C-alpha cells in the first residue's frame, strides 16, 4: 500500500534564519510531533507585546501534538515547554531529562507538568519511528534524531560540534537521508574552533602566569566539558577547583553516567563553597540535595583563599557575588569569562553589581582575556558531517546565514525555508 505523501510535511516555526529558539513541526497522515520548542536568545530584549506573542505562538504549536523530541537541555531549545498542555509526552536522553529537572530548582520548572520519557534508542509515535544518536555539544547528553515516516527519512542534527571530547560521534549518524536539518551557528565566524584540550592548556598558562592570585572563572555549571577542562588545569597547576552546591550536584549526577567525570565524592582537590543566599534557597526547595552535597564533599575553609590565593580557582556566576565580596575582599583576583562573549554584554542587575565590584579595585581585580570554545561546529566540521551523512537535501537551521549553505555545500541540494512555511515532503533526487 502506497503512503499518502500529500499529508507529509514539515514546518519550521522558528530557527530558519536565527540562532536559538528552535521549533520544528513534522506532520504525517495520522500524527504530528515537534522537535524542540525553545526561547529565543533575544527574548529579554524584546518589547512586552512581542514576548506575549512568543508565548502565544508556542502554545498554539504545542497544542495537540503527539510528542515533543528534545535535542538537549539548553533554554533556547526547551524554554517554552511551560506552554505545553499537561501530560504532553516529551522524549529526551536520560541526561537531558535529569539536568532539566535540576534547572527547575533555581528558576521556573518548565517540565513538572510534562510526561518526560528517556529515549535509549528508538521509539515509535504513531506514524513516526524515531532514533536518537548521541552527539558532541556543550550540553551533556545532547543528541540528534532520525525521523522515519511514510518512506521518508529526516535527520535533525540539533546542536553539534566535532572539536569537543566526543566529536567522533558524528561518524555514527545515519547516511543517505532524504533531509538533513543542519545547524549553522558559526557560519558567520570563519575560524577554526579550539578543542577543549586547547582550552585546558590556556587555563594552565594563565594559572601559572599569576601564581599569587585566586581565579574566578565564569562558566556554565552544566557545561561538563568546560568544568572537566578547568579541573584538569587545576590538577596541573596544583590548585583546588571550588564549586557551589549546584555545580557539585550536576557533576555528581553526570559521574553516575560516566565515572571519568570528576565528582566531589572521590576527587580531593574538588571543593565546595556555600554562598548563604544561594544555599538558603536550595535548602528550602530541595533540602535533600543540599544534605547530599554536604555529606559527600569537602567544604572550602572560608578564610583560606585570602591566606593562600594561589591554591584556588572558583567556578563563578554573577548571582554568587556576595560570597566573594565577603571572603575575597582583599585578595588578588583574576577573572576569566569562559562562555559566549555576548553574555558579558547583557544588562542584568547581578552582572552590573559584579562589574562595579571589579572596577572598584582595578589593580586588585583584573579581567583577563576570555578562554572559550563554541558548542557549535565550525565550517570545516559542518562539511565533514555532510560528507559523512550524504543527504539528498540540506535544510539550514539555527543560523543567521542560511544563504551560505549553498556556497559551503555546492554539490548538494539546499532548501532555504522561511519560518512558518509548510513544506511538502516530495521525492528528492536519487
Secondary structure, 3 states (H helix, E strand, C coil): CCCCHHHCEEEEEECCCCCECCEEEEEECCEEEEECCCCECCHHHCCHHHHHHHHHHHHHHHCCCCEEECCCCCHHHHCCHHHCCCCCEEEECHHHHHHHHHHCCCCCCCCCCCEEEECCCEEEECCEEEEEEECECCCCCCEEEEEEECCEEEEECCCCECCCCCHHHHHHCCCCCCEEEEECHHHHCCCCCCCHHHHHHHHHHHHHHCCCCEEEEECCCCCHHHHHHHHHHHHHCCCEEEECHHHHHHHHHHHHHCCCCCCCCCCCCEEECCCHHHHHHHHHHHHHHHHHHHHCCEECCCCHHHHCHHHEEEEECHHHHHHHHHHCCCCCEEEEECCCHHHHHCCCHHHHHHHHHHHHCCCCEEECCCCCCCCCCCHHHHHHHHHHHCCCEEEEECCCCHHHHHHHCCCCEECCCCCCCCEECCCCCC
